[in-house]
Amino acid sequence: MKVLAFNASPLMERGNTALLMVPLLEGMREEGCEVELFYTCKLRVKPCLGDNACWTKTPGKCVQDDDVKMLLPKIQEAEMIVFGTPVYVDGMTGTLKNLIDRFIPTIEPYFVMRDGHCRHPSRNPDKHTKVVLVSNCGFWEMDNFEPLVTHMRAICKNACWEFAGALLRPHGEALGYMVRNGIPVQDVLDAAKDAGKELVRNGKISEKNMKTVSRNLVPLETYVEIVNESFKQALDKLGQTKGSP
Ligand SMILES: Cc1cc2nc3c(=O)[nH]c(=O)nc-3n(C[C@H](O)[C@H](O)[C@H](O)COP(=O)(O)O)c2cc1C
């Protein structure tokens, strides 16, 4: 199986998103997948020009000359796409949204009715593509992922992709801290790896692995205290503690 993965954290391999992406993709590789990973921050992707040229002037091709030229054939070949992103202002990061906007050449301009809804047909209707979302966020609660998951599900419907599931890590900063300080959290990383294997074997992630990846790492009150203390320490160094709780 060909897997195309994007990590859209500006911190790339040093970030908390990578802590889940790395074992997930490792699990997929161990099941025999050919995995290609791109960091969106390293890609040269200009914003969509919005002129519909890829529909009406050069059908199926974008007129812009950047890394999307290299990526579009990969998108069309991939049997599974993994989108990894931290939550930024209640959604995906800008580099990922910018990239997904540029996938428009893969669909036809016409309107058709699909499941009682107006959509565009795929240029490759016989091809089945599964999509996996990997995300982490700074706030403590799971509901911080709701806008992002809703958005990703909508993107999948629009693009004729199957949404195969999500690995969601709330208070993701705690995961990074625990990994760096040797505090036991291996069950979370193992569940991410096992989820990768499940996606290849069964096309979905089990409830058990999703729950383990999202499990509480630290009580809410403790997390708030630790986060505030670390910001206070950083600002103390600048002599700017005004406004701290
Ligand atoms: C510009 C910006 C916006 C953010 N917005 C949110 C947000 O809306 N909700 C949230 O829970 N965390 C938010 N965060 C926190 C990140 O999701 C969190 O730090 C995450 O662990 C970063 O993942 P990474 O290390 O892979 O980049 C934001 C961080 C930044 C830098």
PDBQT file of the ligand as one rigid body, heavy atoms in Angstrom, charges set to zero:
ROOT
HETATM    1  C1  LIG A 301      -0.386  29.989  16.497  1.00  0.00    +0.000 C 
HETATM    2  C2  LIG A 301      -0.828  28.910  17.446  1.00  0.00    +0.000 A 
HETATM    3  C3  LIG A 301      -2.188  28.674  17.620  1.00  0.00    +0.000 A 
HETATM    4  C4  LIG A 301      -2.626  27.676  18.487  1.00  0.00    +0.000 A 
HETATM    5  N1  LIG A 301      -3.967  27.471  18.641  1.00  0.00    +0.000 NA
HETATM    6  C5  LIG A 301      -4.411  26.519  19.495  1.00  0.00    +0.000 A 
HETATM    7  C6  LIG A 301      -5.817  26.314  19.694  1.00  0.00    +0.000 A 
HETATM    8  O1  LIG A 301      -6.662  26.981  19.087  1.00  0.00    +0.000 OA
HETATM    9  N2  LIG A 301      -6.210  25.349  20.550  1.00  0.00    +0.000 N 
HETATM   10  C7  LIG A 301      -5.299  24.553  21.234  1.00  0.00    +0.000 A 
HETATM   11  O2  LIG A 301      -5.703  23.682  22.014  1.00  0.00    +0.000 OA
HETATM   12  N3  LIG A 301      -3.949  24.729  21.052  1.00  0.00    +0.000 NA
HETATM   13  C8  LIG A 301      -3.500  25.678  20.201  1.00  0.00    +0.000 A 
HETATM   14  N4  LIG A 301      -2.137  25.854  20.007  1.00  0.00    +0.000 N 
HETATM   15  C9  LIG A 301      -1.170  24.971  20.719  1.00  0.00    +0.000 C 
HETATM   16  C10 LIG A 301      -0.621  23.835  19.832  1.00  0.00    +0.000 C 
HETATM   17  O3  LIG A 301      -1.663  23.072  19.259  1.00  0.00    +0.000 OA
HETATM   18  C11 LIG A 301       0.265  22.924  20.693  1.00  0.00    +0.000 C 
HETATM   19  O4  LIG A 301       1.346  23.671  21.199  1.00  0.00    +0.000 OA
HETATM   20  C12 LIG A 301       0.777  21.722  19.988  1.00  0.00    +0.000 C 
HETATM   21  O5  LIG A 301       1.350  20.844  20.940  1.00  0.00    +0.000 OA
HETATM   22  C13 LIG A 301       1.848  22.044  18.925  1.00  0.00    +0.000 C 
HETATM   23  O6  LIG A 301       2.170  20.875  18.221  1.00  0.00    +0.000 OA
HETATM   24  P1  LIG A 301       3.606  20.711  17.518  1.00  0.00    +0.000 P 
HETATM   25  O7  LIG A 301       4.622  20.623  18.626  1.00  0.00    +0.000 OA
HETATM   26  O8  LIG A 301       3.528  19.475  16.703  1.00  0.00    +0.000 OA
HETATM   27  O9  LIG A 301       3.798  21.933  16.658  1.00  0.00    +0.000 OA
HETATM   28  C14 LIG A 301      -1.675  26.859  19.179  1.00  0.00    +0.000 A 
HETATM   29  C15 LIG A 301      -0.294  27.105  18.979  1.00  0.00    +0.000 A 
HETATM   30  C16 LIG A 301       0.117  28.112  18.130  1.00  0.00    +0.000 A 
HETATM   31  C17 LIG A 301       1.610  28.356  17.943  1.00  0.00    +0.000 C 
ENDROOT
TORSDOF 0
